[in-house]
């Protein structure tokens, strides 16, 4: 299948954006990029340290610059951070420069997938479930706003989700 144009994955932490994105890129023969990993490479430090030193606002500023840059590249699959959609410029770049796929998952699934991950600064709280629900309340409408397609990932294996995405690509 010959496909052109970039694909941007949005959704909450634990939705599988990076794992699914890698597989999708492989299937399409595209380059895979992860905006969080790109930020870490450019700064030389991990995201929790950026949050510690600069706060969420500092991290979001860095994220905007990275997404502005990466969304201009042709034929990529980009996994974005869960909060990337909070920025209007990010939403504009994502929706105008490629196909946006919202990988939707439940809070329960997020809790299972992120339970032992210490690399998620926003979950370093006494009640991660409450925090995930608060984040979902704010972010879900924004994911929906930018998404060309929504794919539910709950209970699905990576290959199933990739297959669903490829079917959508073929239909369009």
N, C-alpha and C positions, 0 to 999 in steps of 0.2 A: 504494500500500500504506500503510495507516494503522498506525503503530507507536508505542507509548509505552514509556517506560522508558529508562534510560541504558545505554550500551555503553562498557565500559572495556577498552582494549587493553593487554595486558601482553606481555612478551617481552624478549629480549635486545636490546642496542644493534644497530642495523643490520637489524632484522627488518622495518622499514617502518612502525612504529606511527604516526608523524606523517603520513607521506604517505598511507597507507591510511586513517587516521582522517579526514583532511580530505575525501577522496573519499566515504567512507562517510557522513559527516555531510551532505555536499551531497546525496547520494542520498536520505537520510532526511528532509532538511529540518531537521536538528538543528544546534545550535551545536557547533563543534569547539573543544576546549581541549587544551592540551599542558601537563602539570604542570611540565616543565622550563622552558618559556617563561614560565609563570605565576610561577615562583620568580624568574626573571630580572627580570620586570616589577616584582614586589613589592620586590625588593632593589635594583634599579637597577644590578646588576652581572651579569657572566656566570658560569656555573657553574664554569669553571676557577678564577676568582678566589675564589669561595666555598670551593672545595676548598683553595686556597692559604692563605686566611685562617683558615678554621674547621675544615679537615679534613673527611674523609668523615662523621664523626659530626655535625658542625655542619650539613652539607648535608642529611643524613637527617632531622634534627630539623625543618628548614624544609620538607622534602618531606612529612613526616607532617602538618604543619599545613595545607599546601596541599591534599593529598589528602582530608583530613578535611572541608575546606570544599567543594571542587569536587564530591565524590561526593554531596553533598546537593542539587545542582542537578538539576532535572528535564530529561529529554529532551536529553541531551548525548552526544557521543562524546568520550571522554577518552583521550588517549595518555599513558601513564605512563612514567616513566624505567625503565630496565632493572633497577635495584635497588630499586624501590618495594616489591616483594614481600618484601624482607628484614624489614620491620616487621610484626609481628603486628597492630597497629591498622590499618595500611594494608590488609592481607589481609582483615581483618574488614569494613572499610568497603567495599572493592571487592566482596566476595562477597555482602554483605547489601543493597547499594544499587543493584545493576544487574546486567547480563549481562556476564560477564568472558570475553573472547576472547583466547586465547593464540596469538600469531603466532609460530610456531616456525620457526627457521631454523638451518642448520648453522654451525659455526664457520668453515668455508671461505667461506661466503656472507657472514658477518659481516666477515671479513677484507677481502674485495673491497669491500664497501659502506662500510667505515670507514677504509680505507687512508690517505686524505688528509685525514681530519677531525681537526683539532687541538683540537676542542671536546669531546674525550672524555678527561677527566683520568685515568681508570683505564687507558687504553691508552698513556699516555706512559711506556713502559717499553721495555727492550731486546728483549723477546720478547712482542709483542702476542698471538701465537697461544696461547702458554702461558697468558697472563693470561685470554684469552677462554675457554679450556678449564676453567680453575679456576673462573671465574665461572659457567659453565654447570653444572658439577658441583654447585655450591651452590644455584643459582637454579632450575634446571629442575624439581626436585621441588616447589618453591614455586609456580612458574607452574602446574604441573599441579594442585596443591592448590586453587587459587582459580578455575581455568578452568571455565566452563560448556561451552566449545567450544575445540578446538584446530584451527588452520588452518596447514598447512605452506606457507611462502612461498618456499621455494627454487625458483629458476628460473621463478617466476611474475611476470607483469606486475601492476601495481597494480590494473588493472581486473579481472583474473581473480580476484584475492583478494577484492576488493569484491563481485564477483558470487557467489563462494562464501559469503561472510558473509551476503549478502542471501538466498540460498537457505536457509541455516540459520535465519535469522529467520522466513522464511515457513513453515518446517516446524514451528516451535515455537508 
